């Protein structure tokens, strides 16, 4: 059965390992150009387009860890033209594990590659059909989310097109999709605290702050009250309920050094499982941070 899932940008979650919440990959979203790249006129380009906002063509999917079969439109294959396909186009994909290992090396993530018994590809021979009259076909997979505790990812590359007159995209010939079972810290939180800033010091009072699963004991979130363009941070809950704060994947500039800071009062970088509350103090750039955030972050 299909599950409802949430869509998150790569930068904020799954860039961290990159996994985040996503919504179902609906055919209409792709055909309307909401997720795939903008349709051009020439040449007739065939592409993998899992995430229009990710230069690395990476998408993170987070699921409730249920023990039941889930079927998913996993890898979209797109005809990037103004007009829909004039004929059925059969596109062969090949699993390419080096896409995942290279992504890990470039982003400081640690996605594992699922073994063959953890998922089933439903397309015979890994062949995706872009139907006549459409722009997009899908590689479909079946799996049980409960098997994916931790952080896992699969990479696929276009290796053949059965019709002449079509060109495999140079930049978008491959894509990576991560699968992660939602951890116990995932959810929407309130945040109350203060942002020490050299030019704009301010109180923090947020609702609906999303903490999204990265792996079994790590979540990703935005920094303080900043937006996604300013990067993200990972919060790892250790066995003793202390927390470790590290930069989200893809962080650049000063936020690439974001880290825990020493305790001040209640802000001791711990997690209280009884109240589902984080007590945080962190800052950047390091060493010698000039931007310091103290927060109490509580599950709504």
C-alpha positions as CSV (number, residue, x, y, z in Angstrom):
1,X,0.0,0.0,0.0
2,X,1.1,3.6,-0.5
3,X,1.9,5.7,2.5
4,X,1.6,9.4,2.8
5,X,4.9,11.1,3.2
6,X,6.2,14.6,3.4
7,X,8.5,16.5,1.1
8,X,11.5,18.4,2.5
9,X,14.3,20.3,0.8
10,X,17.7,18.5,0.7
11,X,19.4,21.3,2.3
12,X,17.4,21.2,5.5
13,X,17.1,17.4,6.2
14,X,18.3,14.8,4.1
15,X,21.3,17.1,3.2
16,X,22.1,16.6,6.6
17,X,22.2,13.1,5.8
18,X,19.9,14.4,3.7
19,X,16.7,12.7,4.6
20,X,13.6,14.7,5.2
21,X,9.9,14.6,5.0
22,X,8.2,14.4,1.6
23,X,4.8,14.1,0.1
24,X,3.8,11.4,-2.3
25,X,5.3,11.7,-5.7
26,X,2.2,12.1,-7.6
27,X,2.1,11.8,-11.4
28,X,0.3,15.1,-11.8
29,X,3.0,17.0,-9.9
30,X,5.6,15.8,-12.4
31,X,3.4,16.3,-15.5
32,X,2.5,19.9,-14.3
33,X,6.2,20.7,-14.0
34,X,6.0,21.2,-10.2
35,X,8.8,18.8,-9.4
36,X,10.6,18.0,-12.6
37,X,12.6,20.5,-14.5
38,X,10.9,23.0,-16.8
39,X,10.0,21.5,-20.2
40,X,12.1,22.7,-23.0
41,X,11.7,22.4,-26.8
42,X,14.9,20.8,-28.1
43,X,16.6,18.4,-27.9
44,X,14.4,15.5,-26.8
45,X,16.0,15.0,-23.4
46,X,15.4,12.1,-21.1
47,X,16.3,12.7,-17.5
48,X,16.0,11.5,-13.9
49,X,14.5,14.3,-11.9
50,X,13.8,13.4,-8.3
51,X,14.3,16.9,-6.9
52,X,14.2,20.1,-8.9
53,X,15.7,22.1,-6.0
54,X,18.7,19.8,-5.5
55,X,21.8,20.2,-7.7
56,X,22.8,16.7,-6.7
57,X,19.4,15.3,-7.7
58,X,18.8,13.9,-4.2
59,X,15.5,13.3,-2.4
60,X,14.9,12.1,1.1
61,X,11.8,10.1,2.1
62,X,10.9,9.6,5.7
63,X,8.3,7.0,6.7
64,X,6.5,5.8,9.8
65,X,8.3,2.5,10.6
66,X,5.3,0.2,9.9
67,X,5.8,-3.4,9.1
68,X,3.8,-3.7,6.0
69,X,4.5,-3.6,2.2
70,X,4.6,-0.2,0.7
71,X,4.7,0.5,-3.0
72,X,6.2,3.8,-4.2
73,X,6.8,5.7,-7.4
74,X,10.5,5.8,-6.5
75,X,12.5,7.2,-9.4
76,X,10.7,9.5,-11.9
77,X,12.1,9.4,-15.5
78,X,11.1,12.5,-17.4
79,X,10.8,13.6,-21.0
80,X,11.9,17.3,-20.7
81,X,10.1,18.7,-23.8
82,X,7.2,21.1,-24.2
83,X,5.0,18.4,-25.7
84,X,4.2,15.1,-24.2
85,X,5.7,11.8,-25.5
86,X,4.5,11.0,-29.0
87,X,5.0,7.3,-28.4
88,X,5.8,4.9,-25.5
89,X,9.5,5.4,-24.6
90,X,11.2,2.7,-22.7
91,X,14.1,3.8,-20.5
92,X,16.5,1.4,-18.7
93,X,17.8,2.3,-15.3
94,X,20.8,0.7,-13.6
95,X,21.4,0.7,-9.9
96,X,24.7,2.5,-9.2
97,X,26.0,2.3,-5.7
98,X,28.8,4.7,-6.3
99,X,26.3,7.5,-6.6
100,X,25.5,7.0,-2.9
101,X,29.1,6.6,-1.7
102,X,30.1,9.7,-3.7
103,X,27.2,11.7,-2.2
104,X,28.3,10.6,1.3
105,X,31.9,11.7,0.6
106,X,30.8,15.1,-0.7
107,X,28.2,15.8,2.0
108,X,29.5,14.2,5.2
109,X,26.6,11.8,5.3
110,X,26.5,8.1,6.0
111,X,23.8,6.5,3.9
112,X,23.9,2.8,3.7
113,X,22.9,0.9,0.6
114,X,20.0,-1.5,1.1
115,X,20.6,-5.2,0.4
116,X,18.7,-6.9,-2.4
117,X,16.3,-8.6,0.1
118,X,15.2,-5.2,1.6
119,X,13.3,-4.0,-1.5
120,X,11.8,-5.2,-4.8
121,X,11.9,-3.3,-8.1
122,X,8.5,-3.9,-9.7
123,X,9.6,-2.9,-13.3
124,X,10.8,-5.9,-15.2
125,X,14.5,-5.4,-16.1
126,X,14.5,-1.9,-14.4
127,X,12.7,-0.6,-17.5
128,X,10.6,2.5,-17.0
129,X,8.0,3.4,-19.6
130,X,7.1,7.0,-20.3
131,X,3.6,6.5,-21.8
132,X,2.5,8.1,-25.0
133,X,0.7,11.4,-24.1
134,X,2.7,11.8,-20.8
135,X,6.0,13.3,-19.7
136,X,6.9,10.9,-16.9
137,X,7.2,7.3,-16.0
138,X,8.4,5.7,-12.8
139,X,10.6,3.1,-11.4
140,X,8.4,1.5,-8.7
141,X,9.7,-0.2,-5.6
142,X,8.1,-2.2,-2.8
143,X,9.5,-2.4,0.7
144,X,8.7,-2.4,4.4
145,X,9.6,0.9,6.1
146,X,10.3,-1.0,9.4
147,X,13.3,-2.6,7.6
148,X,14.9,0.8,7.1
149,X,15.8,2.0,10.6
150,X,18.8,4.2,10.2
151,X,19.7,5.9,6.9
152,X,19.6,4.2,3.6
153,X,19.8,5.4,-0.1
154,X,19.6,4.0,-3.6
155,X,21.1,5.6,-6.7
156,X,20.0,4.9,-10.3
157,X,21.5,5.9,-13.6
158,X,19.8,6.0,-17.1
159,X,21.7,3.5,-19.3
160,X,19.5,3.1,-22.3
161,X,16.6,4.5,-24.3
162,X,14.8,2.2,-26.7
163,X,13.8,4.8,-29.3
164,X,16.1,6.9,-31.5
165,X,15.9,10.6,-31.5
166,X,16.1,11.0,-27.7
167,X,19.2,12.1,-25.7
168,X,20.1,11.1,-22.2
169,X,20.6,14.2,-20.1
170,X,24.2,14.9,-19.2
171,X,23.5,16.6,-15.8
172,X,20.4,14.7,-14.8
173,X,21.2,11.2,-16.0
174,X,21.1,9.9,-12.4
175,X,19.4,10.4,-9.1
176,X,19.5,9.3,-5.4
177,X,16.5,8.6,-3.2
178,X,17.1,8.1,0.5
179,X,14.7,6.0,2.7
180,X,14.6,6.5,6.4
181,X,12.2,5.2,9.1
182,X,11.0,8.1,11.2
183,X,12.7,8.3,14.6
184,X,11.2,9.1,18.0
185,X,12.4,12.8,17.9
186,X,10.7,13.6,14.6
187,X,7.9,16.1,14.8
188,X,6.7,19.7,15.1
189,X,8.0,21.7,18.1
190,X,7.7,25.1,19.7
191,X,10.9,27.0,20.4
192,X,11.3,29.8,23.0
193,X,14.7,31.5,23.5
194,X,17.1,34.2,22.4
195,X,19.4,34.9,19.4
196,X,22.5,36.8,20.4
197,X,23.5,38.6,17.2
198,X,25.9,41.5,16.6
199,X,23.5,43.5,14.5
200,X,20.0,41.9,15.1
201,X,19.7,40.5,18.6
202,X,16.2,39.2,19.3
203,X,13.8,36.9,21.1
204,X,12.8,33.6,19.5
205,X,9.2,32.4,19.8
206,X,8.4,29.8,17.1
207,X,5.6,27.3,16.5
208,X,5.6,24.4,14.0
209,X,9.4,24.1,14.0
210,X,10.1,20.9,12.1
211,X,12.6,18.4,13.4
212,X,13.0,15.8,10.7
213,X,14.7,12.4,10.8
214,X,18.2,12.0,9.6
215,X,18.9,8.6,11.2
216,X,17.9,6.6,14.3
217,X,19.0,9.2,16.8
218,X,19.5,12.4,14.7
219,X,17.1,15.1,13.5
220,X,17.7,18.1,11.3
221,X,16.2,21.5,11.7
222,X,16.7,25.1,10.7
223,X,19.1,27.3,12.7
224,X,17.4,29.5,15.4
225,X,14.7,31.5,13.6
226,X,16.6,31.7,10.3
227,X,15.2,30.5,7.0
228,X,16.3,27.5,4.9
229,X,18.7,29.7,2.8
230,X,20.8,30.1,6.0
231,X,21.5,26.4,6.3
232,X,20.5,23.8,8.9
233,X,21.8,21.9,11.8
234,X,21.7,18.3,13.0
235,X,20.9,17.4,16.6
236,X,22.1,14.0,17.7
237,X,20.7,12.5,20.9
238,X,23.3,10.5,22.7
239,X,22.8,7.5,24.9
240,X,22.9,9.7,28.1
241,X,20.4,12.2,26.6
242,X,23.1,14.8,26.0
243,X,22.9,16.2,22.5
244,X,25.5,17.0,19.9
245,X,25.0,19.8,17.4
246,X,26.7,19.6,14.0
247,X,26.2,21.5,10.7
248,X,23.6,20.3,8.3
249,X,24.8,18.9,5.0
250,X,25.6,21.6,2.5
251,X,26.2,24.3,5.0
252,X,28.7,26.9,3.8
253,X,30.2,30.0,5.3
254,X,29.9,30.8,9.0
255,X,27.2,28.2,9.6
256,X,29.5,25.4,8.5
257,X,31.1,25.6,12.0
258,X,27.9,25.6,14.1
259,X,28.4,23.6,17.3
260,X,27.5,23.1,20.9
261,X,28.5,25.9,23.4
262,X,29.1,25.5,27.1
263,X,26.2,25.4,29.5
264,X,24.5,28.6,30.7
265,X,21.7,28.0,33.2
266,X,19.2,25.5,31.9
267,X,20.7,25.6,28.4
268,X,22.9,22.6,28.7
269,X,22.4,20.7,25.4
270,X,20.3,17.9,26.7
271,X,17.1,16.1,25.8
272,X,14.4,15.3,28.4
273,X,12.5,12.2,27.2
274,X,9.8,12.7,29.8
275,X,8.7,16.0,28.4
276,X,10.1,15.7,24.8
277,X,12.1,18.8,25.3
278,X,15.5,20.0,24.1
279,X,17.6,22.5,26.1
280,X,20.0,24.0,23.6
281,X,22.9,26.4,23.5
282,X,24.9,26.6,20.2
283,X,26.6,29.2,18.0
284,X,28.7,30.1,15.1
285,X,31.2,30.9,13.7
286,X,33.6,28.8,15.7
287,X,35.9,29.4,17.4
288,X,34.8,32.7,19.0
289,X,31.1,32.6,18.0
290,X,29.4,36.0,17.5
291,X,26.0,34.5,17.0
292,X,24.7,32.4,19.9
293,X,21.3,30.8,20.3
294,X,19.7,29.6,23.5
295,X,16.5,27.7,23.2
296,X,13.9,25.4,24.9
297,X,12.4,23.3,22.1
298,X,9.3,21.3,23.1
299,X,7.2,18.8,21.1
300,X,3.8,20.3,20.3
